[in-house]
Amino acid sequence: MPYAEKTKVPVSRSRDELERTLSRYGADAFGYGWDQGKAVVSFRVAGRYVRIAMDVPMNAQEERQRWRALVLVVKAKLEAVESGISTVEQEFMAYVVLPDNQTVGDWLGPQIETAYTDGLMPGSLLALPPGGDDGAS
């Protein structure tokens, strides 16, 4: 059974709780919006910009459940950082926004797929000079 499957907590209350939680753990920027059927939450914590986008279900109950789950996940990640178990980068790596406005997950996802498909680490072909000679003759 999904977390908070039967919640009655409105999305607005979950969003407000998320904002208060982020503030309590030191976030100094917060925003949210909608984009092409996704809810988008952005914040800055420890100097890192983070953006989490999640599909918005057509069903209002599922939407309330998903927001409750998001609050739980973010709170758990921030507590892990606060407790010294982890770092902001480790907890939010896939969601950290890069200078070109992609998230790390958006950028790295295709490279991971290629690595599994081709059996090569990303960038490993770039390390070899043309002809495959590594210069160690």
C-alpha positions, 0 to 999 in steps of 0.5 A: 500500500503506497504511503499516505494512500488515503490522505485527506491532506490538501496539496497546498498544505503539503506544499506549505509543509515542504516549504517550512521543512526546507526553511528549517533545514537551511534552504534559502530559496523555494519555488514551485510551479507546473510544467506540462503535467508535472509539478516542479519544486525548486529550492537552494540548500547549501549553495546547490540549486535543486529541482524535483519534477513529478508527474501529476496524476489526473486523480486528486487522491493520487496527487495528494498522496504523491505530495505527501510522499514528496514531503516525506522523502525530502524531509528524510534526505535533509535529516540524513544531511543534518545528522551527518549520515550523508551530504546534500550532493549525495542525497539530491545528486540526481536533482541538482541543477547544472549550469545549463539548467539540466539536472544531473539525472537528466544529463547522466541518465543517457550516459548510464544507459549507453554504458550498460548498452555498450559496456563502456564507462562514459568518456572512456572512448575519449581517453584513447587516441584515434586508432585505439593506441593508448601510447604505452608502447 
